[in-house]
């Protein structure tokens, strides 16, 4: 075997350690099939040398669905990336390759996201790994760091192996449960995903009110979110609650 490659025993050890952390996460009120992604990402954050982590799916275009986060700060970081509409996670899912972003990288490559991230979370670096196998091109795991220098000790093989274990767990849960194409498996209905669905509802409402296409309505909400320093999810909630007038949104740009 070439030097530096992991042995089968190492892979088994990773699987065993990850399974133990996922079981531990399940003891903290995270039972139920819809909370599987939350258990998985909390297990990943506990096992890997990271500060936090989040898990999301990308269903084409701007449609990003959060599945779970290891903390409130990680959930905020996910919402910020979705609000801006670009970042390491989206690039990793699109390219099918890990994306490493130190604080300097974030300031240079994603200045809008970086500014929001530094202002509203304690994180200063992100490493994003695409979900492979059955979810290839459809999702990513974001790992967050409070200091850029913490990226260097990250074992890339171990992180990729955890990503594959997450994909396998989600795939197995879909295979061994009853669901329809219209509804999807239970883990697609975690609380973060249900909240994100309100964005698409608001987008549809605005598109009808303003007589524009859906992407244009989404752009209006995104622009308002960035100008007002809020998340796209919060703006969508205001649209649906009639706290935000459609014409006022059009005047934001």
Buried (B, 14 or more C-beta within 10 A) or exposed (E): EEEEEBEEEBBEBBBEBBBEBBEBBBEEEBEEEBBBBBBBBBBBBBBBEBBBBBBBBBEEEBBBBBBBBBBEBBBBBBBBBBBBBBBBBBBBBEEEEBBBBBBEBBBEBBEBBBBBBBEBBBBBBBBBBBBBEEBEBBBBBBBBBBEBEBBEEBBEEBBBBBBBBBBBBBBEBBEEEEBEEEEEBBBBBBEBBEBBBBBBEBBEBBBEBBEBEBEBBBBBBBBBBBEEEBBBBBBBBBBBEEEBEBEEBBEBE
